[in-house]
Amino acid sequence: MVHKLCSDACFSKFRSANNLTMNCCENCGGYCYSGSGQCHMLQIEGQSKKFCSSSCITAYKQVHDHI
């Protein structure tokens, strides 16, 4: 089955609603594009979080200041 979605925001909500894990950024929900398929990773409370860029890591840390 193929689902066509109108934006990254819709994709992020679809992914969340259907409990799908993918190579998506924890901060912006965008897909992590990289040649090797690896995102920037951050270990938080025993879980690895994926980010598309170092600026998204910084933004995430600012919102979640307990990190």
N, C-alpha and C positions, 0 to 999 in steps of 0.2 A: 504494500500500500504506500502511495506517495502522498505526502501532505505538502501543499504549497503555501508558504507563509509570506506575509507582506513585508516583514522587517525583522531585524535582530531582536527587537523587543518582543514581538509576537513569538518568535522562535524560542526565546528565553522562557516566556510564560508557558508555552506548549511543553517544553522540556521539563519544567518544574512540575506542571500539572500531571505529567505522565511518568514522573520519577525516572527520567532518562539521564544517564550520566554521559557526558561527552567532553571533548576538549574545549571547554568553555570557561571564560574568565569569571571568577567569583565576584569581581567588582562590577563590570559593565555587562556581563552576560554574552559578550561577543565571542565568536569562535577564535581560538588561539591558532593563528597561522604561523607556522614555522617549517622550515625544510625537513627537520628531523621529527616533527610531530610533538616536540616537547615544548611545554609552556614554562614560564617562570613559575617556580614552585616556592611555597612558603609553608612551613610546618607550624600549625596552630592547634593548640590543645589536643595533640596526638593525631591530627588529621592533616593530610597534605591538601593545600588549596592551590588551584591553578589560576594564573593571571596572564593576560596577553602582553603586558608590558610592565616595566618598572614603575611607570607613572600610575598604573592601576593598583599596584601594590601599595604605593604611597597613599593614594586616595582611600583605599580600603583601611589602611592603618589609621588614618585620620578619623574615619567614621567609627571604627571599632578601637577606640583608644586604650582598651584594656590589653592590647597585644604588646 
